[in-house]
């Protein structure tokens, strides 16, 4: 009787293994993984406008650095933590110390703007979404920046409050951010 049970169990196991061998190579893997949303789904112009609104009024050289840096969200988190650990660094010492870090040059360049690094860390999902959109739709992202600038010129400056339940609300961009952005553009042109 015991031999019959063992034989029966082996037969069932062999039948299951044979059935599995008939399946395509990665069918089991796909059956075990939940369906993931398509990370390369293209965003609509309105979605891109909302995504770029917080940075649209920065000068082009700074926007370029921000967009590239957003493709490295982990390094932005590291930069933020590093800046918190080194609050006394500023000016050329900050620039030189940031260049010694193992980050993308775009993240190193943004290190001279601790408030901006902080903002990019406050909503890391937004930051990552901006980076992904830039990678997938670079031209569309730049077009969205121009649309937001035109909207700002036509009806007041545009920026975003903190997201409320995933929705962004437009508001006036603070002068201190505009002034710092202008200052950064001159630093970037000078290669500082």
N, C-alpha and C positions, 0 to 999 in steps of 0.2 A: 504494500500500500504506500509506504514512504517513497519507494522508488518511482511509483506512478506519479505522485505529487511533484517530485523533482523533475521527472520527465515532462510533465504538463507545464510546469513553471518555465522550464528551459524552452519548450516549444512556443509558449506565449512570448517570451523575451525575444526569441529569434524572429518571430513573426513581426513584432514591433520594430525591431532593428531593420528588417527587410523593408517594411513600409516606410520607415524614415529614410532609408537609402534611396527610395524612389523620388523623394521630394527634391526640389531645386536646392542647391548648396546653401543659400542664405535664407530659405523660407523659415526655418526654425528661429534664426536670429531676428527676422522681422516680426514673427509672431510674438516674441518675448518683449520687444521694444514698443512703448507707446508711440502713437503718431505724434510727430513733432511739427509745429507750425513751420512753414517755409520761411527761413531767415532771409531769403533773397527776394521775397515778394516786394514788388515795387510800390513805393508810396505815392499817393496822389499829390498834386501840387498843393492842395490845402493842408495835407498832413505835413509836407515838407516845410510849408510856411510856418506852421506852428512849431515845428522842430527847430528851425533856425532863428526864430524870432529873438531869443535871448542874446544871440551873438551878432545879429545882422548889422548893428550900428558900429561895431568895431572896425578899424581900418583893415583893408584887404590883407596886409602881411600878417596881422594878428589872427584874423579869421583862418588863414591858411594853416597857421600853427595849431590853432584850436581844433580844426577839422582833422588834421593828421593825428594830433594827440588823442582825440576821441577814439581813434582806432586802436589805442593801447590803454583801455580802461584800467587794467591791473597796474600798469606803471603810473597812471594818474593817482591811484589810491596809494601806491608806494611813495610818490612825490609828496602827497598831502601829509602822510604820516612822517616823512622825513622833515618836512617843513615844521611840523609841530614839535619835533624833537630838536630842531635847530632854530629856535625863534630869534636868536641874536644875530643870525646871518642876514646881511643886506648888502645892497650895492654890488660892487665888483667881487667881493668875497662870496656872496651868494651865487653869483653867476659862475665863478670858478668852481665852487664846491658842487654845484648842480651838474656841471660838465664832467665831473669825476664819477658821477653815478652811472650805473649801467642801464640807462633809459634811452629811449628813442630821442634823437635830437629835438624833436618837437616838444616833448615833455620837458626836456632840459631847458628849452627856451621859455616855457611858460612858468618855470620855477620862480622867476623874478616877479610874478604876479600871484602872491599867496591867496588873495581874495578870489581870483579867478580859479585857481586850483581847488579852493574850498568849494566854490559854486559847482564845479564839475563833479565833485565828490558828493555833494548834497543829494543829487538825484542821479546815481550811477546808471540806472536804467535808461534815463534820457540821454546821458553821455554815450552809452554804448549804442543806443538807437541812432544817435547822430553820427557816430563813427561808422556804423553799418550802412546807413543811408549814403554817406560820403563814398564808401567803397563801392556800393552797388549803383549809385546814381550821381556821380560827381557833377556832371553838367547840370542836372536837375536841381541839385543842392545849391549850386552857385546861382542858378536862375531864381531860386526861392529867396536867397539873400538879396538879390537885386529887387525882387518884388516887395520884400519887406522894407527895404530902404525907400523905395518909391512911396509905399504906404506911409512911412514915417514922415517923408518930406511933404506929402499931400495933407496929412491930417494930424501931425504931431508925431513925436518919436514913439517908437514901439519897443517893448521889452516884455518880459513875462514875470508875473508873480510866481511864487512857488506853486507847483501843480496842486490843485484841489480835486481829489478823487479822479485824477488822470486828466483833468481839463485845465487848460492854460487860460489865464485871463490877462489881457493886454494892459500895460500901464506905461507910464513915462520912465525912460531909462535914466537912472541917476547921473547927474553931471560928473560925479567923481569917477564913475566907470568910463564915461566918454573921455575925460581928461587923461585917465590912465591909459586908455586904449591909444589915444593920440601919442602919448609919451612912448608907449611900447613900439609904435610904428617907427618912430625916429630911432629908437634903440636897435630895432631889427634892421633898418636900412643902414645904420652905422656898423652893424655886425657885433653889437655889444650883447 
